[in-house]
Amino acid sequence: MSIRTMRVRRPVHDAIRILTTETAMLRTVLASACLLASTAAVAEPARYTLDPTHTFPSFEADHMGISTWRGRFDASSGSVVLDRAARTGTVEVVVDLASIDFGLAALDEWARGDKLFDVAKYPKATYRGRLDGFVDGAPTRAVGELDLHGTRRELTLAIDHFRCVPHPLHKRELCGANATATFDRAAFGLEAGKDFGFDMKVALRIQVEAVRDE
C-alpha cells in the first residue's frame, strides 16, 4: 500500500469514526428526550370526574339519645386531581341538599325547610380539600373545609380505603375511596333538636368513585 493511499484512507476512516460517534450521541440524546417526555407524562396530574351514580354522601345523627338516624344525599358532583409522583392532589364534592333521603318522605320534606337545611336559601354543601398523608401512592386523608348552611369550617376527612383500577366499560382509570369525619352541626347553625337533648355530633360518610377524564 502506497503512502498516498494511506493518506487518502485516513481522512475517510476519520470521517467514518466521527460520523459513528455523532450518530451514537444523537441516539443517546433522542433516547433521553423520549425518557424525559415519558416521565413528564406519567408525572402529570390526572383529573377524575365523580360518578354521580356511585357517589353518595351519607350521615348518622342522634335522635334524642335513644336511636341513630341515618340518611344520604342522592345527588352530588365534583372532581379529584391526583399527582401520584408528587404525592399531592385536591378533591371537591358538591352536594345537592334537596336530594336528602331519610327513607321517610315527611322527614325529608321537613329537612329541606327552614328548620334545618333551608335549601331555598342554601341549596348546596361543598367540601374542598387537599389530599395528604400518601402511603404507597394513595392518600390517607383530605384536609380542607366544609361550606354548609352559609358557614365554612375546617374539616379533615380520613380516607380508610383508596384504590384505582381499569374501568371495565369506559376503558379508563377508575378510582374509589371511602372517607369519614365527625363534625358538630350546631357549628354550622343546624341546631334543630338541641333543646330536646339531641347530640349535635354528626358522623359523615362519603363513598366516592371517579373516572379519569379523557
Order of alpha helices (4+ residues) and beta strands (2+ residues): alpha-beta-beta-beta-beta-beta-beta-alpha-beta-beta-beta-beta-beta
